[in-house]
Amino acid sequence: MPFPHDPAGRHRAIAGIFTERVRAVDDWDAPAPVDGWAARDVVRHLVEWFPSFLESGAGVTLDRGPSVDDDPVAAWTTHADAVQGLLDDPDTATKVLSNPHIGDIPLPQAVDQFYVSDVFLHTWDLARATGQPDRLDEEFANQMFSGMQEHDEMLRASGQYGPRVDVPETADITDKLVGFIGRDPSWTPPA
């Protein structure tokens, strides 16, 4: 079943899958596919960068849970619930996020474009680090891959993505997408 197209619905679906992966982690110190990261750092990244992005660009302050070091599950679920509450709030539709790099964007669109897509991509990192199912939704992965290819040079220049990892033409869309963002689709945790 495809993800909803509205920001609140899409966040609910994508964050829900990430939440399933978070709740199934049994080793938060397991190495992750991002160099120098452990599983907990995948969650740390999502719960730390986005609140400051919202606060500086839209004056929105999210409820914060415990630290990721103390309780990664509660840190994530508190954060995800706060983002969902923001998207479900009818007043959010009239708010704008202003950022010197991207200009003024309706807040729901900014959350969807920059944050929900990040949760989607990092689902692979957490799943791969912890031995969980790591195939991403094909339809949304195809949409992201197509859109990102059009902006390859700009995305690389942002420093947010590593060098592209080549994958065979016959690779599935998950491997193509994670290779595009600089992950090695064949990465597995060290034994």
N, C-alpha and C positions, 0 to 999 in steps of 0.2 A: 504494500500500500504506500503510495507516494506521501512524502511529507507535506503538511499544509503549506500554503503559499504566504499566509499572513505571518508577520514576525512573531506574534505571541504563540500561535499554533506550531510554527516551526521550532521555536525555542523549546516548547513543551516536549516535542517529539525527540529532538536531538539531545537536549539536556537529560531527558529520561533515559536514553540509551547510555549516556555517559554515567549517569547515576547508577545504573545496573552494573556497569564495569567497576565503579568506585566501591560499591557495596560488596563485590566479589573478590576484592584484593585481599590476599592473605600475607603479602610481604611488601610493605611500603618502601623498603630499602632496595627492592629489586632494580637493577639497572634498566634504564629506559633508552629508547633509540636516539634521543637527543644527547649529544656528547656531554658528559658530566652530570646528567640528570638521573635521579632515581624515580620510581613510580610516584612518590609523594610530590616531586617537583613538577610533574605534569599538572597536578591539582593546584599546587602553589602558583604556578604561572597564571592559570585562569582566574583564581580568586584574588590575585594581587594586581595584575595590570589593568583589569577592566574597571574596578571602582574608581581609580584615579582618572582614567579616561573619561568616565561619566561625570565625575565631580568637576574636572577642569573644563569640560566641554559643554556641560548642560546644567551644572549646579546641582546635580542629583547625588545624594549620599545613600549608599546601600547599607542595609543592616549587615554587620560583620559577625561571623561565628568565631569559634575558637581558632587558634592558630593551626595551620596544617601540620606542624610538628606535634601538637598535642592530640589532635583528633581530625585526621584528613577527611573522614566521612562526614562529620558534622560541619567542618569548614566548608566542604563542597555543598552539602544539602542546604545549609543556611544561605549560602551565596546564590545557588540556583533558584531557591524559593524567592529570594529578594529580586532577582532579575525577572522572574516570572510575574511577580507582583507588579513590578514596574510596567511590564508589557501589557498586563491585564487591566491596568488602570486607564480608564477612558481619557483622563487628562494628559496622558503621555502622548497621545496622537497629535496634540497641538504644540508639543515642545520641540525644540531644535537643538541639535548638537553643533557647536562651532569649534572648529579646529583649524589652526593655521595651515596644515598640510592638505586638508580635504575640503575646507570651506564649511558652509552651513548645510546640514542634512537633517531632514526630519528624524527625530530621536528613534522612533521604531525602526526606521530603515538603517540607521547607523548601527543599532544593536544587532540587527540581523546581518548586515553586511560584514561587520568587523568582528563581532564577538561570537555569534552563533556559528559562523563558518569556522572560527578558531576552535570552538568546542568540538565541532564535527571532525576536524583534522586531528586534534589531540586525542580523540577517542581511539584512533589507531595506535598512537604512542602508548597509551595506558594499557590497552588490550594486549599489544605485542609484548610489553614489558612483563606482564603478569600472566601470560599464557592463556588469555581468553580469546573468544572469537573476535577476529580483527577485520573482517570484510566490512567495508562501508556500504551504505545504501547506494546502489548503482545509479539511480536516476539523479540524485543530488550530487554524487561524485562526478558524474558526467557533466552536469551543469557547471560545477566549480572548475573542473579541468578545462572545459572550453573557454570559460570566462577568464581564467588565469593565464592561459596561453596567449591571449590577446594582449596581456599586459606584462609579459615575461620580463622585459628589460626594466620596467619600473619596479616590479616586485623584487627583482634581484638587487636593484640599487637601494631599496629600502632597508636592506640588512636583516629583514625578517625571515628570509629563506636562505638556505644553504645552496651550494651549487647543485644544479640538476643532476640526478642520478639516472643514467640511461637504463631503460628497461626494454625488453623485447617488444616488438610491435604486437605480439600475440598475448602480452600480459593483460590481466584483467584491469578494470578501471581503478580499483583500489591501489594496485601496484603502480599504475601510471601516475595517479595523483600524488601518492607519497613520494615517488621518485621525483616528480616535478618540484615538490617543495623541499627537496634535499635529503630525504630519508632513503636509506637503502632498504628496499622492500624485502630483501633476504636476511635482514638483521634478525638475530635471535640473541636472547640474553646469554652472557657467558656461562658456561657450565660451572 
